[in-house]
Amino acid sequence: MFKANFLINNYMKIILYVILTVVIASTEVKAQNSCPSICNNSYIFYNYGIFYNYDSYLNQGTFYNHNTFHNYGSFNNEGTYLNYRTFNNESTFNNEADFYNEADFHNQGTFYNDYPFNNYGTFKNEGTFNNDYTFYNHGSFENIDTITDLGDFVGFGEFINRGLLSPGNSPGIINIDGSLTFSSPQSTDFPKYLAELSTNSNDVINVGGAVTFSGELEVLLIDGKVPLMGESFTLMSYSSRTGTFTNVNLPAGYDWSLDYGSSELTLTMNTLLPVELFSFEGKAIGDDIHLNWITSIEANNDYFSIERSGDGNEFVTIGRVEGRGTTNKEVIYDFIDRSSISGENYYRLKQVDNNGDYDYSKIISVNKAGSRIIWYENPVLDGMLNIHLDAELSDELNYILYDMAGNIIKQEKLSNWQSEINVRDLKGIFLLRLESPKTNIIQKVIISK
């Protein structure tokens, strides 16, 4: 049955609480009690039944829970809370004083711990647990959702992580005296350690006992951190360890080494990788061709040379764009070619490092509308290749016929807007190039006999 003992200085209040106790005991057959609105305990409260909090409960005295406490509202503990059976939190719990758990504590909401918390039973977190002070774990702590922490987990109980474990407010530290196990007994479990590296320090978890690795490790660079070559980061310390992380996600653009040592988990940046080109595209707009490219990361990038070709083989430099040096952030570049030729324009980027080393990008082609060319016969069956083109270009257009090995077979100036090329002595597949100050077009031609 429900039992309430409030020691109040006011004698009339004592009588009133006794009457309330009798009424509650006689009307609540299942020994239940509830807080439908704002409730306040200023001294001693004993719960032997089932207690439901739907609004706001402020404990400034001592709360003894010997049965079941359901929190659906806001519970603020500023005194002492002793849990000997079951505490279910599905909303917000703010602990600012002493909390002793010797049974089951089930958190499905948000738990803020700003004072010593003593766990002698089972603490199960399926919501968010923010520990800003000291959590004394003498029993079992199981995390299934999210823990962000700047305080300590003291005691030699077992810490089981089935969700996200991150020091938070990086760089942060989690200290666990006992053992730490990354576990996924259910298919829905995704144990993960999220560590962040900043300009001053890095996140770290210090475990006094053994660590069992599984699940995922993700490392992020924050605050503009650019790791130095050979720089090492201790992500975790322990007395012993078994297993490894199944998945490891590390910052792109660097060559990393992850060392599972006998007492430390260490991450080392070996070297910077070359500039990583995410995309390179071009588009004809009016008489110009607009080029743009994106880098996802850069290391010692001095500049880009923009090179153009009319045939995809011989390139000339048409411009230069300065690089961003070293950065792990996405950078967008652009360049406008105002002297492009009609037909196909081939482009590539020459990326040059500060030390003079360079590398080429892939080759892209952009077609710019120009003279109209009509191929009357392709494949050519009668030995004569007939071409019809714009009359205004006929006085300055040349053709070059290549075999597939790049050798020049025929070349000369086209005499008028409608021309014939004698190819009776040829058979096979060839490339026909038509060029002028405004046109550069390559077309594959099949010649049959």
C-alpha positions as CSV (number, residue, x, y, z in Angstrom):
1,M,0.0,0.0,0.0
2,F,1.0,3.6,-0.5
3,K,2.8,5.2,2.4
4,A,3.7,8.8,2.7
5,N,5.6,10.3,5.5
6,F,6.1,14.1,5.4
7,L,7.8,15.7,8.3
8,I,6.6,19.3,8.3
9,N,7.1,22.0,10.9
10,N,3.5,23.1,10.6
11,Y,1.3,20.9,12.9
12,M,-1.8,21.5,10.8
13,K,0.0,20.4,7.7
14,I,1.0,17.2,9.4
15,I,-2.7,16.4,10.3
16,L,-3.7,17.2,6.7
17,Y,-1.0,14.9,5.2
18,V,-2.1,12.1,7.6
19,I,-5.7,12.5,6.4
20,L,-4.6,12.5,2.8
21,T,-2.6,9.3,3.5
22,V,-5.6,7.5,5.0
23,V,-7.9,8.6,2.1
24,I,-5.3,7.5,-0.5
25,A,-4.8,4.2,1.2
26,S,-8.5,3.5,1.3
27,T,-9.3,4.5,-2.2
28,E,-6.2,3.3,-4.2
29,V,-6.7,-0.5,-4.2
30,K,-3.6,-1.0,-6.3
31,A,-1.6,1.2,-4.1
32,Q,-1.1,3.8,-6.9
33,N,-0.3,7.5,-6.6
34,S,0.1,10.2,-9.2
35,C,1.2,13.8,-9.8
36,P,-1.3,15.2,-12.3
37,S,0.1,18.7,-12.1
38,I,2.9,20.4,-10.1
39,C,4.1,18.4,-7.1
40,N,6.8,19.2,-4.5
41,N,8.4,17.0,-1.9
42,S,10.3,19.0,0.7
43,Y,11.2,16.3,3.2
44,I,10.6,12.5,3.1
45,F,8.5,10.6,0.6
46,Y,8.0,6.8,0.7
47,N,6.5,5.1,-2.4
48,Y,5.5,1.4,-2.0
49,G,3.0,1.4,-4.8
50,I,3.0,2.8,-8.4
51,F,3.7,6.5,-8.8
52,Y,2.9,8.3,-12.0
53,N,4.3,11.8,-12.7
54,Y,2.5,13.5,-15.7
55,D,3.6,17.1,-15.1
56,S,6.4,18.5,-12.9
57,Y,7.8,16.9,-9.8
58,L,10.4,18.7,-7.6
59,N,12.1,16.6,-5.0
60,Q,14.0,18.7,-2.4
61,G,13.9,16.2,0.3
62,T,14.3,12.4,0.3
63,F,12.3,10.2,-2.0
64,Y,12.3,6.4,-1.3
65,N,11.0,4.4,-4.2
66,H,10.3,0.7,-3.2
67,N,8.0,-0.1,-6.2
68,T,7.5,1.6,-9.6
69,F,7.9,5.2,-10.6
70,H,6.8,6.3,-14.0
71,N,7.9,9.7,-15.1
72,Y,6.1,11.2,-18.1
73,G,6.7,14.8,-17.2
74,S,9.6,16.7,-15.7
75,F,11.4,15.3,-12.6
76,N,13.8,17.6,-10.9
77,N,15.8,16.0,-8.1
78,E,17.4,18.5,-5.7
79,G,17.5,16.3,-2.7
80,T,18.1,12.6,-2.4
81,Y,16.4,9.9,-4.5
82,L,16.8,6.3,-3.6
83,N,15.4,3.7,-6.1
84,Y,15.0,0.2,-4.8
85,R,12.8,-1.2,-7.6
86,T,11.9,0.3,-11.0
87,F,12.2,3.8,-12.3
88,N,10.9,4.4,-15.9
89,N,11.8,7.8,-17.3
90,E,10.1,8.6,-20.6
91,S,10.4,12.4,-20.5
92,T,13.0,14.7,-18.8
93,F,14.9,13.9,-15.6
94,N,17.2,16.5,-14.1
95,N,19.4,15.2,-11.3
96,E,21.1,18.0,-9.3
97,A,21.6,16.1,-6.1
98,D,22.2,12.5,-4.9
99,F,20.6,9.6,-6.8
100,Y,21.0,6.0,-5.6
101,N,19.8,3.3,-7.9
102,E,19.8,-0.2,-6.4
103,A,17.3,-1.8,-8.9
104,D,16.2,-1.0,-12.5
105,F,16.4,2.5,-14.0
106,H,15.1,2.7,-17.5
107,N,15.6,5.9,-19.4
108,Q,13.7,6.4,-22.6
109,G,13.7,10.2,-22.6
110,T,16.5,12.7,-21.6
111,F,18.5,12.3,-18.4
112,Y,20.7,15.3,-17.3
113,N,23.1,14.3,-14.5
114,D,24.8,17.3,-12.7
115,Y,25.6,15.6,-9.4
116,P,26.8,12.2,-8.1
117,F,24.7,9.3,-9.4
118,N,25.2,5.9,-7.7
119,N,24.1,2.8,-9.7
120,Y,24.1,-0.5,-7.8
121,G,21.5,-2.1,-10.1
122,T,20.8,-1.9,-13.8
123,F,20.7,1.4,-15.7
124,K,19.4,1.1,-19.2
125,N,19.5,4.1,-21.5
126,E,17.3,4.1,-24.6
127,G,17.2,7.9,-24.9
128,T,19.8,10.6,-24.3
129,F,22.1,10.6,-21.3
130,N,24.1,13.7,-20.6
131,N,26.5,13.3,-17.7
132,D,28.2,16.4,-16.5
133,Y,29.4,15.2,-13.2
134,T,30.2,11.7,-11.8
135,F,28.3,8.5,-12.4
136,Y,29.2,5.8,-9.9
137,N,28.5,2.5,-11.6
138,H,28.6,-0.5,-9.3
139,G,26.2,-2.6,-11.3
140,S,25.4,-2.7,-15.1
141,F,25.1,0.3,-17.4
142,E,23.7,-0.5,-20.8
143,N,23.4,2.2,-23.5
144,I,21.2,1.6,-26.5
145,D,20.9,5.2,-27.8
146,T,23.1,8.2,-27.2
147,I,25.5,9.2,-24.5
148,T,27.3,12.6,-24.5
149,D,29.6,13.1,-21.5
150,L,32.0,15.3,-19.8
151,G,32.0,13.6,-16.5
152,D,33.2,10.3,-15.1
153,F,31.8,6.8,-14.9
154,V,33.3,5.6,-11.6
155,G,33.2,2.0,-10.2
156,F,34.0,-1.4,-11.6
157,G,30.6,-2.3,-13.0
158,E,30.1,-3.3,-16.6
159,F,29.5,-0.6,-19.3
160,I,27.7,-2.0,-22.4
161,N,27.3,0.2,-25.4
162,R,24.8,-0.7,-28.1
163,G,24.3,2.9,-29.4
164,L,26.2,6.1,-29.9
165,L,29.0,6.9,-27.4
166,S,30.6,10.3,-27.8
167,P,32.4,12.5,-25.3
168,G,30.5,15.6,-26.6
169,N,31.5,19.2,-26.4
170,S,34.7,18.2,-28.0
171,P,37.4,17.9,-27.0
172,G,35.8,15.8,-24.2
173,I,36.8,12.9,-22.0
174,I,34.9,9.9,-20.8
175,N,36.4,8.0,-17.9
176,I,35.2,4.5,-17.2
177,D,36.7,2.6,-14.3
178,G,35.2,-0.8,-15.2
179,S,35.0,-2.6,-18.6
180,L,33.5,-1.3,-21.9
181,T,31.8,-3.6,-24.4
182,F,30.6,-2.5,-27.8
183,S,27.7,-5.0,-28.3
184,S,25.0,-5.6,-30.9
185,P,22.8,-8.5,-29.6
186,Q,19.9,-7.2,-31.6
187,S,19.8,-6.5,-35.4
188,T,18.7,-3.0,-34.6
189,D,21.8,-2.2,-32.5
190,F,24.5,0.0,-34.0
191,P,27.3,0.4,-31.5
192,K,29.4,3.4,-32.4
193,Y,32.2,5.5,-31.1
194,L,32.2,9.1,-32.5
195,A,35.5,10.9,-31.8
196,E,36.3,14.5,-32.9
197,L,39.7,16.0,-33.4
198,S,40.0,19.8,-32.8
199,T,42.8,22.3,-33.1
200,N,43.7,22.0,-29.4
201,S,43.0,18.4,-28.5
202,N,40.8,15.4,-29.2
203,D,38.1,13.2,-27.7
204,V,39.3,10.3,-25.7
205,I,37.7,7.4,-23.6
206,N,39.8,6.1,-20.7
207,V,38.8,2.6,-19.6
208,G,40.3,1.1,-16.5
209,G,39.3,-2.4,-17.5
210,A,39.0,-4.4,-20.7
211,V,37.5,-3.2,-24.0
212,T,35.6,-5.4,-26.4
213,F,35.5,-3.8,-29.8
214,S,32.8,-4.1,-32.5
215,G,30.5,-1.8,-34.4
216,E,31.7,1.4,-35.9
217,L,34.4,4.1,-35.3
218,E,33.9,7.5,-36.9
219,V,36.4,10.3,-36.6
220,L,35.6,13.9,-37.5
221,L,37.8,17.0,-37.9
222,I,36.3,20.1,-36.3
223,D,37.2,23.8,-35.8
224,G,39.3,23.8,-39.0
225,K,41.6,21.1,-37.7
226,V,44.2,20.1,-40.4
227,P,46.4,17.2,-39.0
228,L,50.1,17.4,-39.5
229,M,52.1,14.6,-41.1
230,G,53.1,12.1,-38.4
231,E,50.6,13.5,-35.9
232,S,49.1,10.9,-33.6
233,F,45.9,11.0,-31.5
234,T,45.0,8.6,-28.6
235,L,41.3,7.8,-29.0
236,M,41.1,5.3,-26.2
237,S,43.1,3.8,-23.4
238,Y,42.4,0.4,-21.6
239,S,44.0,-2.4,-19.6
240,S,43.4,-4.9,-22.4
241,R,41.3,-5.3,-25.5
242,T,39.7,-7.9,-27.8
243,G,38.3,-7.5,-31.3
244,T,38.3,-4.5,-33.7
245,F,35.8,-2.1,-35.0
246,T,33.9,-3.6,-37.9
247,N,33.6,-0.3,-39.8
248,V,36.0,2.6,-39.7
249,N,35.2,6.0,-41.2
250,L,38.1,8.5,-41.2
251,P,38.5,12.0,-42.6
252,A,39.1,11.9,-46.4
253,G,42.2,13.3,-48.1
254,Y,44.7,11.7,-45.7
255,D,46.5,8.4,-45.4
256,W,45.7,7.1,-41.8
257,S,47.0,4.3,-39.6
258,L,44.8,2.9,-36.8
259,D,46.7,1.0,-34.2
260,Y,45.0,-1.3,-31.7
261,G,47.8,-1.4,-29.2
262,S,48.0,-3.4,-26.0
263,S,46.9,-0.4,-23.9
264,E,45.8,2.4,-26.4
265,L,43.8,2.9,-29.6
266,T,45.9,5.3,-31.6
267,L,45.2,7.1,-34.9
268,T,48.2,8.5,-36.9
269,M,48.1,10.7,-40.0
270,N,50.9,9.4,-42.3
271,T,50.6,11.8,-45.2
272,L,48.4,14.1,-47.2
273,L,46.8,12.6,-50.3
274,P,46.8,14.6,-53.6
275,V,44.0,17.0,-54.5
276,E,40.8,15.1,-54.7
277,L,38.7,16.2,-57.6
278,F,35.0,15.7,-56.9
279,S,33.7,16.9,-60.3
280,F,34.8,18.6,-63.5
281,E,32.1,19.8,-66.0
282,G,31.7,22.3,-68.9
283,K,28.8,23.9,-70.7
284,A,28.5,26.1,-73.8
285,I,26.7,29.4,-73.0
286,G,26.4,31.7,-76.0
287,D,29.8,32.2,-77.6
288,D,31.6,31.1,-74.4
289,I,32.2,27.8,-72.6
290,H,31.9,27.8,-68.8
291,L,34.0,25.3,-66.9
292,N,33.5,24.5,-63.2
293,W,35.1,21.9,-60.9
294,I,34.9,21.0,-57.2
295,T,37.6,19.6,-54.9
296,S,36.6,17.7,-51.8
297,I,40.1,18.2,-50.2
298,E,43.4,19.8,-51.2
299,A,46.9,19.3,-50.0
300,N,49.6,21.9,-50.9
301,N,47.6,22.9,-54.0
302,D,49.3,25.9,-55.7
303,Y,47.2,26.4,-58.8
304,F,45.3,24.8,-61.7
305,S,46.3,25.3,-65.4
306,I,43.3,25.1,-67.8
307,E,44.2,23.3,-71.0
308,R,42.2,23.0,-74.3
309,S,42.5,20.9,-77.3
310,G,40.7,20.6,-80.6
311,D,41.4,16.9,-81.2
312,G,41.8,15.6,-77.6
313,N,45.5,14.9,-78.2
314,E,47.4,18.2,-78.4
315,F,46.6,20.7,-75.5
316,V,47.5,24.3,-75.0
317,T,47.2,26.3,-71.8
318,I,44.4,28.9,-71.9
319,G,44.2,30.1,-68.3
320,R,45.2,29.7,-64.6
321,V,43.2,29.6,-61.4
322,E,44.9,29.8,-58.0
323,G,44.4,26.9,-55.5
324,R,43.5,27.0,-51.8
325,G,46.7,25.4,-50.5
326,T,45.7,22.8,-47.9
327,T,42.0,22.4,-46.8
328,N,39.6,19.6,-46.0
329,K,36.6,21.6,-47.0
330,E,34.8,21.5,-50.4
331,V,36.0,24.3,-52.8
332,I,34.2,25.3,-56.0
333,Y,36.2,26.7,-59.0
334,D,35.1,28.2,-62.3
335,F,36.7,29.5,-65.5
336,I,35.2,31.0,-68.7
337,D,36.8,30.2,-72.1
338,R,36.0,33.2,-74.3
339,S,38.1,32.0,-77.3
340,S,36.5,28.5,-77.8
341,I,36.1,27.1,-81.3
342,S,33.0,25.8,-83.0
343,G,32.4,22.1,-82.6
344,E,34.1,19.9,-80.0
345,N,36.4,21.5,-77.4
346,Y,38.4,19.2,-75.2
347,Y,39.5,20.4,-71.7
348,R,41.7,19.1,-68.9
349,L,43.1,20.5,-65.7
350,K,46.7,20.4,-64.7
351,Q,46.9,20.6,-60.9
352,V,50.3,21.9,-59.6
353,D,51.5,21.5,-56.1
354,N,53.7,24.0,-54.2
355,N,56.8,21.9,-54.9
356,G,56.1,21.7,-58.6
357,D,54.6,18.2,-58.7
358,Y,51.6,18.0,-61.0
359,D,48.8,15.8,-62.0
360,Y,46.2,15.8,-64.8
361,S,42.4,15.5,-64.5
362,K,40.2,13.5,-66.8
363,I,39.5,15.0,-70.2
364,I,36.0,16.4,-70.8
365,S,34.5,17.6,-74.1
366,V,32.1,20.5,-74.7
367,N,30.4,21.0,-78.1
368,K,29.9,24.5,-79.3
369,A,27.4,25.1,-82.1
370,G,29.1,26.2,-85.4
371,S,29.1,25.3,-89.0
372,R,26.5,22.7,-90.3
373,I,28.1,19.7,-91.9
374,I,26.0,17.1,-93.7
375,W,27.6,13.7,-94.5
376,Y,25.8,12.5,-97.6
377,E,27.3,9.0,-97.4
378,N,28.6,7.3,-94.3
379,P,29.6,4.6,-94.8
380,V,31.2,5.6,-98.2
381,L,30.3,3.0,-100.8
382,D,31.4,4.5,-104.1
383,G,34.8,5.9,-103.2
384,M,33.7,9.6,-103.0
385,L,33.0,11.3,-99.7
386,N,30.5,14.1,-100.2
387,I,30.5,17.1,-97.8
388,H,28.0,20.0,-97.6
389,L,28.9,22.9,-95.3
390,D,28.1,26.5,-94.8
391,A,29.1,28.6,-97.8
392,E,30.7,31.3,-95.7
393,L,33.3,28.8,-94.4
394,S,34.2,27.2,-97.7
395,D,37.2,29.5,-98.4
396,E,39.0,28.8,-95.2
397,L,38.2,25.2,-94.3
398,N,40.8,22.4,-94.4
399,Y,40.4,18.7,-93.9
400,I,42.7,16.1,-92.5
401,L,42.0,12.4,-92.8
402,Y,43.6,10.1,-90.2
403,D,43.8,6.4,-89.8
404,M,42.9,5.0,-86.4
405,A,46.6,5.0,-85.4
406,G,46.7,8.8,-85.8
407,N,48.7,8.8,-89.1
408,I,47.7,11.5,-91.7
409,I,46.4,9.9,-94.8
410,K,45.1,12.9,-96.7
411,Q,44.9,16.7,-96.1
412,E,44.0,19.7,-98.2
413,K,41.8,22.8,-98.4
414,L,38.2,22.4,-99.4
415,S,37.5,24.4,-102.5
416,N,33.8,25.3,-102.2
417,W,30.8,24.8,-99.9
418,Q,30.0,21.4,-101.6
419,S,33.0,19.2,-101.9
420,E,34.0,15.7,-102.8
421,I,37.0,13.8,-101.3
422,N,38.3,10.9,-103.4
423,V,38.8,7.9,-101.1
424,R,38.8,5.1,-103.7
425,D,42.2,3.9,-102.6
426,L,41.1,3.5,-99.0
427,K,39.1,1.0,-97.0
428,G,38.4,0.8,-93.3
429,I,37.6,3.2,-90.4
430,F,39.1,6.7,-90.4
431,L,38.8,10.0,-88.6
432,L,38.0,13.2,-90.6
433,R,39.0,16.5,-89.1
434,L,37.6,19.8,-90.4
435,E,39.3,22.9,-89.1
436,S,39.1,26.7,-89.6
437,P,39.6,29.7,-87.3
438,K,36.0,29.1,-86.0
439,T,35.6,25.4,-86.5
440,N,37.2,22.2,-85.3
441,I,35.2,19.1,-85.8
442,I,36.2,15.4,-85.8
443,Q,34.0,12.8,-87.4
444,K,34.4,9.0,-87.7
445,V,34.1,7.8,-91.3
446,I,33.6,4.3,-92.6
447,I,34.9,3.6,-96.1
448,S,33.7,0.4,-97.9
449,K,34.4,-1.0,-101.3
